[in-house]
Amino acid sequence: MIEPDHEKLSIRRQCELLKLHRSNLYYEPVEVSEETLQIMNHIDEVWTEIPFYGSRKIMEALRRKGWDIGIEKVRSLMRKMGIKAIYPRAKSLSKRHPNHKIYPYLLNHMDITHPNQVWSADITYIRLRQGFLYLVAIIDWFSRYVLSWRLSNSLEIYFCIEALEEALEKGSPDIFNTDQGSQFTSDGWTRVLSSNGIKISMDGRGRVFDNIFTERLWRSVKYEEVYIKGYQVYGDARDGLSSYFPFYNNRRYHQSLEYKTPYEVHYGVFNE
């Protein structure tokens, strides 16, 4: 990068010229104790296998693995990891920002019939040998095609917006649906959608399976890539996911797509 006292270009423009993602530039390892990291990894494994488990059942699963842990600690780590159980409940575990606008849910009774009708985004926890990352992905509901993704060591909005801007280079949905997390209710995120004429939809509290396609994606990513590879550092995760997502889009057959790939369905290139 250009030295700051000689620099006349913004960090963003420098990254564009060097073809770097800002999320790579600002990456620093997340520092947590070895014990906490092991607990978080076990939580991730339990939730990925049984995503309808809430904090109390996850606590019980951890105790049966030998961890003496209380419910508040489990809930705190689940919030840190961005993990929430998939079941009807009165109170969402997504962390809302009190000053952000919440948009209505637009998908009631809607048939999803074609690509670029509805996109969605979600964030998940990616474990490393020493530390962890957050992964955001944008997926088309009809085709299951992953339009873009980014890694970050924090839940700041910038890596989500980078993923959104990349996805919009490939097309534009009629509706973009997310949960009510602060990243997706932020002015930066909603401004990009509004400026592109995209309708904004947000899951209502207590709704079930609104983001089921991204939840299924996370299960595939973790069982087929993350758990197998055992990433040591950020570079391993970046390189592994850079290989996995092209496989997922172009070579992984989906039963729900009649054994076509997301790429074939999204771009209509399969043979009848």
N, C-alpha and C positions, 0 to 999 in steps of 0.2 A: 504494500500500500504506500501511497505518497505520504511523506513526512508531514505532520500537522502544520508546522510553521511555513511550509511552502505550498500547502494544499489550497487550491481554489475550487476544487470539485467537491460536491457532497459525498459522504460515505456511500450513499445509495448509488450515485453515478459512477463512482470508482468501482464498486462491485459489478455494475452492469458492464463496464468496459473490460474488466478482468474476468468476466463470466463467473463470478463468485456469488453465492448466496450469502446474504447478511447473517443468516443463522449459522453459517460456517465461521464467519469472521468473528462473531462474538462468543463462540463456544468456549465454555470453561467447564471442567468436570464438576458434577454435583458432589459435594462432600457430605457424606452420611456415614454413620458408624457401620462396621461390618455386620453387627447384629441387626440393626435396623434394616439394612439392605437385604439381609436374608429373609427377614419377616415380610418385607415388601414383595420380594420375589415369590414367596409362598402365597401371599394374598393374590398376586397376579395369576398364579397357576390355578388356585381354587376358583377365582372368579371366571377365568377363561373357560374352565371346564364346566362350571355351574353358574352362569351369569345371573340367575335369579336369586342367588344367595345374598342376603343382606349382611350387615355387620355382625349380628349375633351368631349367625350360622358360620360365617367366616371365622369368627373368634373361636367357636367350638372346633372347627377344622384345624385351626392353628394349635389349639391346646392338645389335640390328639396327635399332632406332630411333635409335641414336647415343648411348645412355647407357652410360658406363663405370662399371659397378656390380658389386659383389661379391655373393656368395650370402648372406652374413650380413646385409648391408644389405637385400636383398630379403626375407629371412625376417623381419627385424625390422619392416619396413613392413607386410608381410602380417599379422603378429600385431597390429600397431597398428590395422589396418583391419578386423580380424576376418574375414579371407579365408582359406579353406582349400580345397584341391583336393578334388574329388569323385571319390575312387577308394579301393579297399581299401588300408589301410596299417596297420602294427602300432601306430603312435603317432599319436594324434589331435593336431591343432594347436589344438583348443579349449583355452582356458586354464582348467584346473580349479583349484578351491580345495582345498588339502589337508585342510581341516577340515570340508568340507561333505559331507553324506551323498549318495551316489550311489544312485539308484533303478534297479530292473531294467527291462529293455525288455519291454513288454507286447504288442507288436504282431506277434509271430511268427505267420505263417500266418493272420492275421486278415483277413477280407473287410470292406472298408469299404462299408457298404450304405445309410447314411442320414446326414443332417446331425446335428451335435452328438454324433457317435460319437467322433471324434478331432479335437482341435484341436492346433495346434503354433505355436511362436513362433520367430523367428530375427531376427538383427541384421545389417544391412549398412551399407556405407560410402556416403555421399552427398557428392559433391564440390561445393564452392563455388568462386567465382573466387579468393577469398583465404581458405582454410581448408577445413574439412570438418565433416560431422555424421555421427552414427550414427542409423539408422532401425530401429526394431523394429516388427514387424507380427505380428498373431495371425490365423491363417487356419484355416478349417474344411477338413479334408481331402476330404470328399465333394463339397462344393459349390464349393470354391476361394474362398468368400466371405471377404473381409477384414473381420474383426469390429472391429478397432481398430488404431491405429498411433500412434507418438510419435517425435519427434525429440529428440536430445540432442547436446551437444558432448563428452560423456564416456560411459564405459561403466559408470557407477555404476548401481545397481539401480533407483533411483526411477522412471526413465522407463518401464522394463519393467513395474513394478508398476502404474503409472498405466494403461498400455495393458491390462493384465490386468483391472483393476477395471472399466474401461469395457466390455470385452468381456463380462464376466459380467453386466452390466446387460441384455444381449441374449439371454442363455441360459446354458447350462452343458453342457460336454461330459462324456461318460462317462470319457474318458481325455485327458490333456494330455501330448503328447510334445515333448521338446526335446533338444538336445545337452547335453553335460556342462559347458557354460560356467559360470563362477562366478555369473553373473546368475541362471541358472535352477536352480542348486543351493543358492542362498542361503536362509537361514531365512525371510526376508521373502517370497520368491516361493513356496516350498513351503508355507508356513503358509496363504497365501491359498487355494491349491488344496485343501489338506487340510480347511480349515474349511468349504469348499463341497462336501465329499464327492466330490471329483474324484480319480480314480486317476492317479498320477504315473508317467510312462514316460520313460526317458532312453535315447538312442541308445548302443549299445555301441561300444567302440573298434573301429575297422576296419569298421564297417557301411557299406554303400553305399546311397545314395539314401534314407536315412531321412527327410530333410527335403527331398525332391525338389520338393514342391509350393511351398515357400517359395523354393527356388532358382529355379524357373520364374517365380515372382512377381517376384523381383528382376530377372530378365532383362527382363520386360515393363516394369517401372517405369523401368528405366534407358534402354532403347531407345526407349520410347514417350513418356517424359516428361523424365527428368533430362538426358540427352545432348542432346535437342532444345532444351530451354529454356535450358540453360547458366546455372544459378542464380548470382547474384552474392553474395547475402547470405542470412542465415537466413530473413528474411521472404519472400524469393522461394521458397525451398524449402517453407516452411510453406504458402504460398498455392498453389503449384503442386501439391503433393501433396494438399492439401485439395480440389482440383478433380479430380485424377487418380483417386483411390480411388473416389469415387462413379461416375465413368465406368467404371472397371474392374468394379465390382460390378454396376452397373445397365444398362450399355450395351455392354460388350465381350463379343462372342460367343466361346465357347470350343469349339474342335473336339472336345476331350476330353469336353465336356458336351453333345455333339450339337448344337452351335451355339446353346445356351441361354446365358443370363448366369448368373453366380454367384448373384445375387439370386433369379432365377427358380427355380433348383434348391434353394437354401437354404430358401426359404419356400414352395416348391411352388405358385407362382402362374402358371406358364406354361400356354399352351393346348396341349392334346394335338393 
